[in-house]
Structures are given as C-alpha cells and as structure tokens.
C-alpha cells in the first residue's frame, strides 16, 4: 500500500469518527452483524441502513474482512 493510500484511509477513518461518533473498530463490529453476505453486500448494507458514504462503507468492510482473517 502506498503512502498516499495510507493517508487517504487514515483521513476517511478520522472523518468517520468525527461524523458518526463511532470509531472504525466500532463500525467493523456493526458490520459483522450485517444480515448480508460478501464484501459488497456489507458495503451496500452500511450505506443503506447506516448512511455511510461509499468510501466510508468500503473502509469499514475492509476492516471487518481483515479482522475476520
């Protein structure tokens, strides 16, 4: 991952907490309860049911996927 990509992810994560009051880790736990399958299913669910932006939802879904192994 490039430095630019790392900085972008860090900015999205910081904005996520500032805008929602929940950390990336908290959102990843919520994503783990999604009644959908797959990465994009989780992204779409987060956007539709929690109002996250596309990039916020992707970051959360990536965090969830990486934590699950």
HTML snippet that shows the backbone in 3Dmol.js (N, CA, C, O; Angstrom):
<script src="https://3Dmol.org/build/3Dmol-min.js"></script>
<div id="view" style="width:600px;height:400px;position:relative"></div>
<script>
const pdb = `
ATOM      1  N   UNK A   1       0.844  -1.170   0.000  1.00  0.00           N
ATOM      2  CA  UNK A   1       0.000   0.000   0.000  1.00  0.00           C
ATOM      3  C   UNK A   1       0.893   1.239   0.000  1.00  0.00           C
ATOM      4  O   UNK A   1       1.849   1.331   0.770  1.00  0.00           O
ATOM      5  N   UNK A   2       0.572   2.165  -0.856  1.00  0.00           N
ATOM      6  CA  UNK A   2       1.376   3.386  -0.968  1.00  0.00           C
ATOM      7  C   UNK A   2       1.097   4.323   0.209  1.00  0.00           C
ATOM      8  O   UNK A   2       0.086   4.200   0.899  1.00  0.00           O
ATOM      9  N   UNK A   3       2.014   5.254   0.414  1.00  0.00           N
ATOM     10  CA  UNK A   3       1.814   6.247   1.473  1.00  0.00           C
ATOM     11  C   UNK A   3       0.558   7.069   1.207  1.00  0.00           C
ATOM     12  O   UNK A   3      -0.185   7.400   2.130  1.00  0.00           O
ATOM     13  N   UNK A   4       0.333   7.388  -0.034  1.00  0.00           N
ATOM     14  CA  UNK A   4      -0.859   8.163  -0.397  1.00  0.00           C
ATOM     15  C   UNK A   4      -2.125   7.410  -0.001  1.00  0.00           C
ATOM     16  O   UNK A   4      -3.061   7.995   0.544  1.00  0.00           O
ATOM     17  N   UNK A   5      -2.146   6.117  -0.279  1.00  0.00           N
ATOM     18  CA  UNK A   5      -3.309   5.291   0.052  1.00  0.00           C
ATOM     19  C   UNK A   5      -3.485   5.205   1.573  1.00  0.00           C
ATOM     20  O   UNK A   5      -4.609   5.277   2.072  1.00  0.00           O
ATOM     21  N   UNK A   6      -2.399   5.055   2.297  1.00  0.00           N
ATOM     22  CA  UNK A   6      -2.464   5.007   3.771  1.00  0.00           C
ATOM     23  C   UNK A   6      -3.008   6.320   4.343  1.00  0.00           C
ATOM     24  O   UNK A   6      -3.826   6.316   5.264  1.00  0.00           O
ATOM     25  N   UNK A   7      -2.548   7.427   3.791  1.00  0.00           N
ATOM     26  CA  UNK A   7      -3.031   8.737   4.259  1.00  0.00           C
ATOM     27  C   UNK A   7      -4.519   8.910   3.967  1.00  0.00           C
ATOM     28  O   UNK A   7      -5.265   9.426   4.799  1.00  0.00           O
ATOM     29  N   UNK A   8      -4.942   8.482   2.796  1.00  0.00           N
ATOM     30  CA  UNK A   8      -6.349   8.581   2.426  1.00  0.00           C
ATOM     31  C   UNK A   8      -7.217   7.754   3.370  1.00  0.00           C
ATOM     32  O   UNK A   8      -8.258   8.221   3.834  1.00  0.00           O
ATOM     33  N   UNK A   9      -6.784   6.522   3.653  1.00  0.00           N
ATOM     34  CA  UNK A   9      -7.528   5.663   4.586  1.00  0.00           C
ATOM     35  C   UNK A   9      -7.580   6.285   5.979  1.00  0.00           C
ATOM     36  O   UNK A   9      -8.619   6.235   6.637  1.00  0.00           O
ATOM     37  N   UNK A  10      -6.482   6.865   6.432  1.00  0.00           N
ATOM     38  CA  UNK A  10      -6.447   7.493   7.752  1.00  0.00           C
ATOM     39  C   UNK A  10      -7.395   8.683   7.811  1.00  0.00           C
ATOM     40  O   UNK A  10      -8.063   8.896   8.823  1.00  0.00           O
ATOM     41  N   UNK A  11      -7.455   9.452   6.744  1.00  0.00           N
ATOM     42  CA  UNK A  11      -8.363  10.591   6.690  1.00  0.00           C
ATOM     43  C   UNK A  11      -9.816  10.137   6.721  1.00  0.00           C
ATOM     44  O   UNK A  11     -10.632  10.707   7.445  1.00  0.00           O
ATOM     45  N   UNK A  12     -10.139   9.124   5.947  1.00  0.00           N
ATOM     46  CA  UNK A  12     -11.509   8.599   5.939  1.00  0.00           C
ATOM     47  C   UNK A  12     -11.870   8.075   7.325  1.00  0.00           C
ATOM     48  O   UNK A  12     -12.977   8.318   7.806  1.00  0.00           O
ATOM     49  N   UNK A  13     -10.956   7.364   7.972  1.00  0.00           N
ATOM     50  CA  UNK A  13     -11.214   6.832   9.311  1.00  0.00           C
ATOM     51  C   UNK A  13     -11.435   7.949  10.321  1.00  0.00           C
ATOM     52  O   UNK A  13     -12.343   7.866  11.148  1.00  0.00           O
ATOM     53  N   UNK A  14     -10.615   8.991  10.263  1.00  0.00           N
ATOM     54  CA  UNK A  14     -10.761  10.114  11.186  1.00  0.00           C
ATOM     55  C   UNK A  14     -12.082  10.838  10.944  1.00  0.00           C
ATOM     56  O   UNK A  14     -12.772  11.205  11.895  1.00  0.00           O
ATOM     57  N   UNK A  15     -12.433  11.043   9.684  1.00  0.00           N
ATOM     58  CA  UNK A  15     -13.702  11.692   9.351  1.00  0.00           C
ATOM     59  C   UNK A  15     -14.889  10.827   9.765  1.00  0.00           C
ATOM     60  O   UNK A  15     -15.920  11.346  10.194  1.00  0.00           O
ATOM     61  N   UNK A  16     -14.746   9.526   9.640  1.00  0.00           N
ATOM     62  CA  UNK A  16     -15.802   8.602  10.038  1.00  0.00           C
ATOM     63  C   UNK A  16     -16.140   8.801  11.514  1.00  0.00           C
ATOM     64  O   UNK A  16     -17.310   8.918  11.879  1.00  0.00           O
ATOM     65  N   UNK A  17     -15.127   8.836  12.344  1.00  0.00           N
ATOM     66  CA  UNK A  17     -15.359   9.023  13.774  1.00  0.00           C
ATOM     67  C   UNK A  17     -15.929  10.411  14.063  1.00  0.00           C
ATOM     68  O   UNK A  17     -16.846  10.552  14.872  1.00  0.00           O
ATOM     69  N   UNK A  18     -15.393  11.422  13.411  1.00  0.00           N
ATOM     70  CA  UNK A  18     -15.869  12.788  13.640  1.00  0.00           C
ATOM     71  C   UNK A  18     -17.328  12.954  13.197  1.00  0.00           C
ATOM     72  O   UNK A  18     -18.101  13.663  13.842  1.00  0.00           O
ATOM     73  N   UNK A  19     -17.691  12.305  12.108  1.00  0.00           N
ATOM     74  CA  UNK A  19     -19.033  12.478  11.556  1.00  0.00           C
ATOM     75  C   UNK A  19     -20.077  11.569  12.193  1.00  0.00           C
ATOM     76  O   UNK A  19     -21.259  11.911  12.215  1.00  0.00           O
ATOM     77  N   UNK A  20     -19.660  10.419  12.712  1.00  0.00           N
ATOM     78  CA  UNK A  20     -20.640   9.459  13.225  1.00  0.00           C
ATOM     79  C   UNK A  20     -20.542   9.241  14.733  1.00  0.00           C
ATOM     80  O   UNK A  20     -21.478   8.729  15.347  1.00  0.00           O
ATOM     81  N   UNK A  21     -19.415   9.628  15.335  1.00  0.00           N
ATOM     82  CA  UNK A  21     -19.225   9.384  16.754  1.00  0.00           C
ATOM     83  C   UNK A  21     -18.790   7.963  17.072  1.00  0.00           C
ATOM     84  O   UNK A  21     -18.691   7.586  18.240  1.00  0.00           O
ATOM     85  N   UNK A  22     -18.530   7.178  16.038  1.00  0.00           N
ATOM     86  CA  UNK A  22     -18.071   5.796  16.217  1.00  0.00           C
ATOM     87  C   UNK A  22     -16.733   5.609  15.519  1.00  0.00           C
ATOM     88  O   UNK A  22     -16.483   6.175  14.455  1.00  0.00           O
ATOM     89  N   UNK A  23     -15.884   4.809  16.138  1.00  0.00           N
ATOM     90  CA  UNK A  23     -14.571   4.529  15.558  1.00  0.00           C
ATOM     91  C   UNK A  23     -14.692   3.491  14.448  1.00  0.00           C
ATOM     92  O   UNK A  23     -15.728   2.849  14.281  1.00  0.00           O
ATOM     93  N   UNK A  24     -13.620   3.349  13.707  1.00  0.00           N
ATOM     94  CA  UNK A  24     -13.565   2.333  12.658  1.00  0.00           C
ATOM     95  C   UNK A  24     -13.778   0.947  13.260  1.00  0.00           C
ATOM     96  O   UNK A  24     -14.488   0.126  12.679  1.00  0.00           O
ATOM     97  N   UNK A  25     -13.177   0.677  14.405  1.00  0.00           N
ATOM     98  CA  UNK A  25     -13.343  -0.624  15.059  1.00  0.00           C
ATOM     99  C   UNK A  25     -14.797  -0.858  15.466  1.00  0.00           C
ATOM    100  O   UNK A  25     -15.312  -1.968  15.329  1.00  0.00           O
ATOM    101  N   UNK A  26     -15.450   0.177  15.960  1.00  0.00           N
ATOM    102  CA  UNK A  26     -16.865   0.039  16.334  1.00  0.00           C
ATOM    103  C   UNK A  26     -17.725  -0.248  15.104  1.00  0.00           C
ATOM    104  O   UNK A  26     -18.622  -1.090  15.150  1.00  0.00           O
ATOM    105  N   UNK A  27     -17.451   0.448  14.016  1.00  0.00           N
ATOM    106  CA  UNK A  27     -18.193   0.201  12.782  1.00  0.00           C
ATOM    107  C   UNK A  27     -17.924  -1.204  12.242  1.00  0.00           C
ATOM    108  O   UNK A  27     -18.831  -1.851  11.717  1.00  0.00           O
ATOM    109  N   UNK A  28     -16.695  -1.671  12.366  1.00  0.00           N
ATOM    110  CA  UNK A  28     -16.374  -3.027  11.901  1.00  0.00           C
ATOM    111  C   UNK A  28     -17.177  -4.060  12.689  1.00  0.00           C
ATOM    112  O   UNK A  28     -17.626  -5.053  12.118  1.00  0.00           O
ATOM    113  N   UNK A  29     -17.362  -3.840  13.983  1.00  0.00           N
ATOM    114  CA  UNK A  29     -18.178  -4.742  14.795  1.00  0.00           C
ATOM    115  C   UNK A  29     -19.637  -4.704  14.339  1.00  0.00           C
ATOM    116  O   UNK A  29     -20.296  -5.742  14.283  1.00  0.00           O
ATOM    117  N   UNK A  30     -20.135  -3.530  14.018  1.00  0.00           N
ATOM    118  CA  UNK A  30     -21.502  -3.404  13.499  1.00  0.00           C
ATOM    119  C   UNK A  30     -21.620  -4.132  12.167  1.00  0.00           C
ATOM    120  O   UNK A  30     -22.609  -4.824  11.920  1.00  0.00           O
ATOM    121  N   UNK A  31     -20.624  -3.981  11.315  1.00  0.00           N
ATOM    122  CA  UNK A  31     -20.633  -4.649  10.008  1.00  0.00           C
ATOM    123  C   UNK A  31     -20.655  -6.162  10.164  1.00  0.00           C
ATOM    124  O   UNK A  31     -21.200  -6.870   9.318  1.00  0.00           O
ATOM    125  N   UNK A  32     -20.067  -6.652  11.240  1.00  0.00           N
ATOM    126  CA  UNK A  32     -20.073  -8.090  11.497  1.00  0.00           C
ATOM    127  C   UNK A  32     -21.460  -8.627  11.777  1.00  0.00           C
ATOM    128  O   UNK A  32     -21.680  -9.837  11.716  1.00  0.00           O
ATOM    129  N   UNK A  33     -22.398  -7.747  12.083  1.00  0.00           N
ATOM    130  CA  UNK A  33     -23.777  -8.150  12.362  1.00  0.00           C
ATOM    131  C   UNK A  33     -24.682  -7.983  11.136  1.00  0.00           C
ATOM    132  O   UNK A  33     -25.888  -8.220  11.208  1.00  0.00           O
ATOM    133  N   UNK A  34     -24.095  -7.577  10.028  1.00  0.00           N
ATOM    134  CA  UNK A  34     -24.884  -7.345   8.811  1.00  0.00           C
ATOM    135  C   UNK A  34     -25.560  -8.632   8.355  1.00  0.00           C
ATOM    136  O   UNK A  34     -24.919  -9.680   8.282  1.00  0.00           O
ATOM    137  N   UNK A  35     -26.856  -8.555   8.049  1.00  0.00           N
ATOM    138  CA  UNK A  35     -27.585  -9.746   7.597  1.00  0.00           C
ATOM    139  C   UNK A  35     -27.431  -9.988   6.093  1.00  0.00           C
ATOM    140  O   UNK A  35     -28.389 -10.352   5.411  1.00  0.00           O
ATOM    141  N   UNK A  36     -26.226  -9.781   5.595  1.00  0.00           N
ATOM    142  CA  UNK A  36     -25.934  -9.934   4.172  1.00  0.00           C
ATOM    143  C   UNK A  36     -24.649 -10.740   4.025  1.00  0.00           C
ATOM    144  O   UNK A  36     -23.923 -10.964   4.993  1.00  0.00           O
ATOM    145  N   UNK A  37     -24.388 -11.165   2.805  1.00  0.00           N
ATOM    146  CA  UNK A  37     -23.154 -11.902   2.535  1.00  0.00           C
ATOM    147  C   UNK A  37     -22.260 -11.097   1.610  1.00  0.00           C
ATOM    148  O   UNK A  37     -22.732 -10.304   0.795  1.00  0.00           O
ATOM    149  N   UNK A  38     -20.966 -11.315   1.751  1.00  0.00           N
ATOM    150  CA  UNK A  38     -19.994 -10.747   0.843  1.00  0.00           C
ATOM    151  C   UNK A  38     -19.611  -9.309   1.149  1.00  0.00           C
ATOM    152  O   UNK A  38     -20.287  -8.586   1.880  1.00  0.00           O
ATOM    153  N   UNK A  39     -18.505  -8.941   0.556  1.00  0.00           N
ATOM    154  CA  UNK A  39     -17.935  -7.617   0.759  1.00  0.00           C
ATOM    155  C   UNK A  39     -18.884  -6.512   0.292  1.00  0.00           C
ATOM    156  O   UNK A  39     -19.204  -5.602   1.056  1.00  0.00           O
ATOM    157  N   UNK A  40     -19.330  -6.592  -0.958  1.00  0.00           N
ATOM    158  CA  UNK A  40     -20.189  -5.538  -1.491  1.00  0.00           C
ATOM    159  C   UNK A  40     -21.566  -5.552  -0.840  1.00  0.00           C
ATOM    160  O   UNK A  40     -22.204  -4.505  -0.733  1.00  0.00           O
ATOM    161  N   UNK A  41     -22.030  -6.707  -0.407  1.00  0.00           N
ATOM    162  CA  UNK A  41     -23.283  -6.753   0.341  1.00  0.00           C
ATOM    163  C   UNK A  41     -23.168  -5.961   1.629  1.00  0.00           C
ATOM    164  O   UNK A  41     -24.093  -5.246   2.013  1.00  0.00           O
ATOM    165  N   UNK A  42     -22.026  -6.088   2.295  1.00  0.00           N
ATOM    166  CA  UNK A  42     -21.778  -5.327   3.519  1.00  0.00           C
ATOM    167  C   UNK A  42     -21.692  -3.838   3.224  1.00  0.00           C
ATOM    168  O   UNK A  42     -22.259  -3.023   3.952  1.00  0.00           O
ATOM    169  N   UNK A  43     -20.988  -3.482   2.164  1.00  0.00           N
ATOM    170  CA  UNK A  43     -20.862  -2.070   1.777  1.00  0.00           C
ATOM    171  C   UNK A  43     -22.245  -1.486   1.518  1.00  0.00           C
ATOM    172  O   UNK A  43     -22.583  -0.424   2.041  1.00  0.00           O
ATOM    173  N   UNK A  44     -23.036  -2.170   0.720  1.00  0.00           N
ATOM    174  CA  UNK A  44     -24.373  -1.673   0.389  1.00  0.00           C
ATOM    175  C   UNK A  44     -25.247  -1.563   1.631  1.00  0.00           C
ATOM    176  O   UNK A  44     -26.007  -0.605   1.766  1.00  0.00           O
ATOM    177  N   UNK A  45     -25.151  -2.526   2.535  1.00  0.00           N
ATOM    178  CA  UNK A  45     -25.938  -2.514   3.774  1.00  0.00           C
ATOM    179  C   UNK A  45     -25.551  -1.325   4.642  1.00  0.00           C
ATOM    180  O   UNK A  45     -26.423  -0.636   5.171  1.00  0.00           O
ATOM    181  N   UNK A  46     -24.256  -1.078   4.793  1.00  0.00           N
ATOM    182  CA  UNK A  46     -23.802   0.051   5.600  1.00  0.00           C
ATOM    183  C   UNK A  46     -24.292   1.380   5.027  1.00  0.00           C
ATOM    184  O   UNK A  46     -24.674   2.282   5.771  1.00  0.00           O
ATOM    185  N   UNK A  47     -24.278   1.489   3.717  1.00  0.00           N
ATOM    186  CA  UNK A  47     -24.745   2.716   3.067  1.00  0.00           C
ATOM    187  C   UNK A  47     -26.251   2.878   3.245  1.00  0.00           C
ATOM    188  O   UNK A  47     -26.719   3.962   3.594  1.00  0.00           O
ATOM    189  N   UNK A  48     -27.005   1.822   3.012  1.00  0.00           N
ATOM    190  CA  UNK A  48     -28.466   1.902   3.041  1.00  0.00           C
ATOM    191  C   UNK A  48     -29.029   2.028   4.453  1.00  0.00           C
ATOM    192  O   UNK A  48     -29.981   2.773   4.682  1.00  0.00           O
ATOM    193  N   UNK A  49     -28.439   1.299   5.396  1.00  0.00           N
ATOM    194  CA  UNK A  49     -29.024   1.240   6.744  1.00  0.00           C
ATOM    195  C   UNK A  49     -28.351   2.150   7.763  1.00  0.00           C
ATOM    196  O   UNK A  49     -28.909   2.414   8.828  1.00  0.00           O
ATOM    197  N   UNK A  50     -27.156   2.629   7.440  1.00  0.00           N
ATOM    198  CA  UNK A  50     -26.445   3.467   8.403  1.00  0.00           C
ATOM    199  C   UNK A  50     -25.993   4.803   7.821  1.00  0.00           C
ATOM    200  O   UNK A  50     -25.408   5.621   8.531  1.00  0.00           O
ATOM    201  N   UNK A  51     -26.261   5.031   6.537  1.00  0.00           N
ATOM    202  CA  UNK A  51     -25.976   6.319   5.926  1.00  0.00           C
ATOM    203  C   UNK A  51     -24.508   6.631   5.698  1.00  0.00           C
ATOM    204  O   UNK A  51     -24.138   7.794   5.537  1.00  0.00           O
ATOM    205  N   UNK A  52     -23.663   5.601   5.684  1.00  0.00           N
ATOM    206  CA  UNK A  52     -22.250   5.852   5.420  1.00  0.00           C
ATOM    207  C   UNK A  52     -22.040   6.162   3.944  1.00  0.00           C
ATOM    208  O   UNK A  52     -22.798   5.705   3.089  1.00  0.00           O
ATOM    209  N   UNK A  53     -21.011   6.939   3.659  1.00  0.00           N
ATOM    210  CA  UNK A  53     -20.656   7.202   2.268  1.00  0.00           C
ATOM    211  C   UNK A  53     -20.053   5.932   1.678  1.00  0.00           C
ATOM    212  O   UNK A  53     -19.733   4.987   2.398  1.00  0.00           O
ATOM    213  N   UNK A  54     -19.907   5.928   0.378  1.00  0.00           N
ATOM    214  CA  UNK A  54     -19.342   4.748  -0.282  1.00  0.00           C
ATOM    215  C   UNK A  54     -17.943   4.427   0.251  1.00  0.00           C
ATOM    216  O   UNK A  54     -17.650   3.276   0.573  1.00  0.00           O
ATOM    217  N   UNK A  55     -17.089   5.431   0.343  1.00  0.00           N
ATOM    218  CA  UNK A  55     -15.717   5.183   0.776  1.00  0.00           C
ATOM    219  C   UNK A  55     -15.652   4.817   2.258  1.00  0.00           C
ATOM    220  O   UNK A  55     -14.828   3.993   2.656  1.00  0.00           O
ATOM    221  N   UNK A  56     -16.507   5.417   3.067  1.00  0.00           N
ATOM    222  CA  UNK A  56     -16.566   5.025   4.481  1.00  0.00           C
ATOM    223  C   UNK A  56     -16.992   3.567   4.603  1.00  0.00           C
ATOM    224  O   UNK A  56     -16.386   2.797   5.348  1.00  0.00           O
ATOM    225  N   UNK A  57     -18.030   3.195   3.873  1.00  0.00           N
ATOM    226  CA  UNK A  57     -18.541   1.824   3.935  1.00  0.00           C
ATOM    227  C   UNK A  57     -17.488   0.830   3.446  1.00  0.00           C
ATOM    228  O   UNK A  57     -17.339  -0.243   4.031  1.00  0.00           O
ATOM    229  N   UNK A  58     -16.762   1.166   2.389  1.00  0.00           N
ATOM    230  CA  UNK A  58     -15.702   0.266   1.897  1.00  0.00           C
ATOM    231  C   UNK A  58     -14.605   0.094   2.944  1.00  0.00           C
ATOM    232  O   UNK A  58     -14.116  -1.015   3.161  1.00  0.00           O
ATOM    233  N   UNK A  59     -14.221   1.187   3.586  1.00  0.00           N
ATOM    234  CA  UNK A  59     -13.188   1.109   4.607  1.00  0.00           C
ATOM    235  C   UNK A  59     -13.638   0.224   5.761  1.00  0.00           C
ATOM    236  O   UNK A  59     -12.862  -0.597   6.250  1.00  0.00           O
ATOM    237  N   UNK A  60     -14.869   0.380   6.197  1.00  0.00           N
ATOM    238  CA  UNK A  60     -15.406  -0.441   7.279  1.00  0.00           C
ATOM    239  C   UNK A  60     -15.440  -1.912   6.858  1.00  0.00           C
ATOM    240  O   UNK A  60     -15.032  -2.784   7.625  1.00  0.00           O
ATOM    241  N   UNK A  61     -15.918  -2.187   5.660  1.00  0.00           N
ATOM    242  CA  UNK A  61     -15.992  -3.566   5.182  1.00  0.00           C
ATOM    243  C   UNK A  61     -14.595  -4.183   5.054  1.00  0.00           C
ATOM    244  O   UNK A  61     -14.410  -5.363   5.352  1.00  0.00           O
ATOM    245  N   UNK A  62     -13.620  -3.397   4.615  1.00  0.00           N
ATOM    246  CA  UNK A  62     -12.243  -3.884   4.538  1.00  0.00           C
ATOM    247  C   UNK A  62     -11.709  -4.201   5.929  1.00  0.00           C
ATOM    248  O   UNK A  62     -11.063  -5.229   6.135  1.00  0.00           O
ATOM    249  N   UNK A  63     -11.980  -3.322   6.873  1.00  0.00           N
ATOM    250  CA  UNK A  63     -11.536  -3.537   8.248  1.00  0.00           C
ATOM    251  C   UNK A  63     -12.149  -4.816   8.810  1.00  0.00           C
ATOM    252  O   UNK A  63     -11.465  -5.613   9.453  1.00  0.00           O
ATOM    253  N   UNK A  64     -13.424  -5.002   8.565  1.00  0.00           N
ATOM    254  CA  UNK A  64     -14.135  -6.208   9.036  1.00  0.00           C
ATOM    255  C   UNK A  64     -13.531  -7.455   8.400  1.00  0.00           C
ATOM    256  O   UNK A  64     -13.265  -8.443   9.085  1.00  0.00           O
ATOM    257  N   UNK A  65     -13.319  -7.404   7.105  1.00  0.00           N
ATOM    258  CA  UNK A  65     -12.762  -8.554   6.376  1.00  0.00           C
ATOM    259  C   UNK A  65     -11.365  -8.892   6.895  1.00  0.00           C
ATOM    260  O   UNK A  65     -11.046 -10.061   7.111  1.00  0.00           O
ATOM    261  N   UNK A  66     -10.537  -7.872   7.095  1.00  0.00           N
ATOM    262  CA  UNK A  66      -9.171  -8.094   7.552  1.00  0.00           C
ATOM    263  C   UNK A  66      -9.142  -8.632   8.981  1.00  0.00           C
ATOM    264  O   UNK A  66      -8.292  -9.457   9.314  1.00  0.00           O
ATOM    265  N   UNK A  67     -10.066  -8.168   9.828  1.00  0.00           N
ATOM    266  CA  UNK A  67     -10.120  -8.633  11.214  1.00  0.00           C
ATOM    267  C   UNK A  67     -10.605 -10.080  11.280  1.00  0.00           C
ATOM    268  O   UNK A  67     -10.207 -10.839  12.165  1.00  0.00           O
ATOM    269  N   UNK A  68     -11.464 -10.452  10.338  1.00  0.00           N
ATOM    270  CA  UNK A  68     -12.008 -11.824  10.327  1.00  0.00           C
ATOM    271  C   UNK A  68     -10.973 -12.834   9.825  1.00  0.00           C
ATOM    272  O   UNK A  68     -11.093 -14.037  10.058  1.00  0.00           O
ATOM    273  N   UNK A  69      -9.961 -12.319   9.136  1.00  0.00           N
ATOM    274  CA  UNK A  69      -8.897 -13.204   8.664  1.00  0.00           C
ATOM    275  C   UNK A  69      -9.164 -13.753   7.359  1.00  0.00           C
ATOM    276  O   UNK A  69      -8.355 -14.517   6.833  1.00  0.00           O
TER     277      UNK A  69
END
`;
const viewer = $3Dmol.createViewer("view");
viewer.addModel(pdb, "pdb");
viewer.setStyle({}, {cartoon: {color: "spectrum"}});
viewer.zoomTo();
viewer.render();
</script>
